[in-house]
Amino acid sequence: MTRYNIDTCSMLVEFNASVWTARKLDKKTTDEVVTSKNAAAKDAARVNKHLLAGRNELDVINTYVGSVRTYVYENTMPWSDSGIRLLPTSRFIEFNQRLNDSEQTFFSYVEDFIRVYPSLITAQAMALGDMFRRDDYPDVDAIEHKFAFRVNFMPVPRAGDFRIDVGNDAQKELQEKLAKLADERVEAAMADIRERLKTHLVRMQDRLGYDEVDGDRKTRKFHDSLVTGALELCDMVKHLNIINDTTLDQARVGLMQALQGVDAKELRTNEAVRDDVRKNVDALLDKFAF
């Protein structure tokens, strides 16, 4: 297996954010449901109350966390099953600044929520009816600790740095296993970015095609992101190509050249340009079988 030395050109990043779920098991209602349905097993059903039913204050925070998570995934590559991602060092400054800004925005949303939280509790007395229990709601001081935003950066482990007192032979075996695992993860990470590029090329191939409607050829609709997303992806691939994969880089350059001086509006209105770009995309997919 190829040995990749990526510890100097990349690092590991871990992103975690937590938001209060506003969910609570209603034991009384659960018992009523189980009894009314004549269920023999007490755990046949669980009724979880949505403590903020009908409100969207938490939805705003959850949606924002989702957008941050998307940014993290788009700008990194998979590394481990635990959610740790691989980040090229060339992207660190921009990535770190973006996450710092995101953290501030996250907690500004949290502050907005905490500010209205007491009034939300009062409103839920009517929304939940007989299921309302004031004790289900944490105090204002406690609710703040239900939210968290964490970003950790770590170096990529090196097999040569593995130290443990198990004897020379065993240590060598452990180092080999660590090196093999790291290489497998690098290959999986590169497969991920290749798949991203391939997926977008296939999408372009489809959207730049035509449909037959009553004997007439009709252009297919697409969003501006078909072009802007492709250019952003090309820039991303340039940074995420941590092993300098020649094939991947050639595909990136080929896509950039195909879109040089072209925007979404022109692709919609100029059939010749549209066909030319699609022809180039077809050629890229044929030439680079990712």
N, C-alpha and C positions, 0 to 999 in steps of 0.2 A: 504494500500500500504506500502511496505517495506520502511523504512527510511534509507537512505545511508549517512554516515558521511564521505565525501570524501574531505573536505576542507583542511585537513592537508596532504593528500597524492597526491594531484593533483592541477593544476592551469589552468587558461584559457590563451590561446594564440591566437593572431590575426595577420595574415600575409597579407600584401597588397603590391603589386608592380604595378607600372604603367609605360607604355612605350608609347612614342609618336606614334600615329596611322599613321601619314603621309597620312591622308585622308582629302579631302577637297571637299565640295559641289561645283560643277561647275554650277552656275545658268544659264550662257549663253548656255551651251551645253544642260542643262535640258530643257530650253525653246525651243531649236531647235528640240529636240526629241519629246516633247509634241506636238509641232506644226506640225512636219512632219507626226505624227501618227494620226493627226486630233482628238486629245483627247480634250473633252470639259472641263475636270477638270485640272486645272493647276498643281495640286499635283499628277497627274496620274503617274509620273515618277520622279526619282531622279538620277542624274548622279554624282557619287562621284569619283573624280580623285584619283588615287594612285600616290602620289607625288614622290615616289621613285620606280616607276615601273621598273622592270628588275634588281633591286638591292637586295642584301640579307643582307646588313649590319644590318638592324633592325631585320631580321629573327633570327640572331645569339642571339640577346638579348632576343627576345620573347621565343626562344627555351630554353634558360637558365632559364628564369623565370618559364617556365613550369616544368623543372626538379626540381627546388626548391619547387614549389607548390606540386609536387608529393611527395617529401621527407616529407613535412609538413603533408600531408594527410596520408601517410603511418605510420607516427610515432605519430599520435594523433588520437583522436576520435571526432566525431561530437558533437557539443553542442548546437548551435543555428542556425537559418536560416540565420543570418547575416554573417556567415562564421567563427565565433569564434569556436575554437577547444579546446578539453580537453587534457591536457598534464600531464602525471604522473610526480611527482617531481623527481622520480628516473631517469628520462630521461633528466632532465633539463640541467645539465652541458654539456652533449654531444650535446643536441639539440641546446642550446644557442651558443656553439662554432661553430657548423655547420652553423647556420644562420649568425653569425658574419662573418665567412669566405665567405659565399655566398654573403653577402652584399658587401664585398670588391671586389669580382670577378665581381659582377653586375656592379659596378661603374667603374671598369677597362674597361669593355666592352663599357660602356657609353662614357668614355674618348676616346676610340679608334674611336667611331662613331663621336663624336664631332670634332675630329682631321681631319677627311676626309669630314665632312659635307659640307664645302664650295665648294669643288670640285664636290660633288654629285649634288649640285644645278646646277652647270654649265653643267654637263652631261645630266641632265634631260631636258634641253632646247631642245635637239634633240629628246629625248625619248618621250616627250609629244607632240611635234609639236605645233599646234595652240592652244592646251589646256594649254600650259605652261604660268604661270604668276609668275613673281618673287615675287610679294607681297604675294603669298600663303605660302612662306617659312619663318618661324620665324627667327629672327636674331640669331647668335651664342650664344649671352648672354641669349636669351630667351629659346633656345632649351633645355638647361641644366635643366630647371625647368619642362620640360615635362616628366622627369624620376624620379621615387621615389621608395624607398624600405623601408618598415616599418614593424617592429615586436614589438608587445606590449604584455606584460605579465600582467595578472590580477588575483587576488585571486578568488576562487570559492565563490560566495555569500552564506551567511548563513542566514537562515530565522530568527534566533534569533537576528541578527544584524539589522533587519529592523526597522527603526525609522521614524515615521511620526505622526503628531499631528491630529489624526482622532478619538480619543477615544479608550478605551481599547478593546471593542468588535470588532470594525472595524480593529484595528491593529492586533488582533488575527486572524481574517479572512484572512487578507493580508499575514500574516506569514504562515498560513496553505496553501494558494495558492502558495506562493513562494516555500515552502518545497515540495509540490506536483509536481510543475513544475520541480524542481531540480531532484527529483526522476525519473520523466518521462524521463528527458534528460539523466540521468545515465543509465537507462534501454535501451534507444535508442543507447547510445554509446556502451554498452556491446553487444547489438544485432549486431552492425556494426562489431566488432572484431570477434564475433562468425561466422558471414557470411564470413569474409575474410578467416578464417581458413577452413570453410566448402568448400568454392570455390576452395581453393588450393588442398584440399583432393580430391574433385571431378575431378579436372584437373589431378592429379596424377593417379587416378583410370582409367581415360580415356587413358592417354599417356602410361601407363605401360601395356596396353592391346595389343591385336593382331588383325591384319586384315587377312582375307582369300583372297589370290590372286592366282587364277588358281589352287585352291586346296591346296596351301601351306600356312602355317601360317607365316605371316610377322610381325616383331616387328614395332611398331609405332615410328616415329621420335619425339624427344623432345630436348629442349635446356638444358644446364647445370643448368639453373635457376630453373628447376623443383626440383632439390635437394638443391642448394644453397638458393633459394628463400624460400623453406620450412624451412630450418634451421634458416634463418633470421626471418621468421615469428614466429617461436617458441620463439626466443629471444624477439621479440616484444610483443607477447602475454603475456609473463612473466611479462613485465612491464605494459602493458595496462590493465591487469586484476586487476583493482583498487578495486574491491569489493571481491577479493579472491574467485571467482566462482570456486568451487571444480571440477565441471564437465568440465569446460573449461581447467583448469589446468591439469586434468587427460588426456584430449585429446592431449594437448601440449606435455606432457611427453611421451605419447604413440607414437606420431609421431617422437619424437626425438629418442626413443628407436628403432623404425622401421628403422631409417636411420643411426643408429650408425655404424661407420666404413664403410659406403657405399658412393660411389661417382657416378657421372653420367656415367663415362666410364664403371664402373663395371655393372651398370644397363643395359647398351647397349650390353655388351658382355657376361654376365653371366646370362643365362636364369633362373637358380635356384634362384639366388639372386633376380632377377627381379620379379619372381613369388612370392617369399616370402614377399617382400616389398609390392607388390600389395595386397596380402592376408591380410597383417596387415592393410593396408589402408582401405580395404573393411570392416574389423572388426571394425575399428574406426568409420566409417560412420554408421555402423549398431548400434553400441553401443551408440554413442553420436549423437542423432537426434537433431541437433541444431535448 
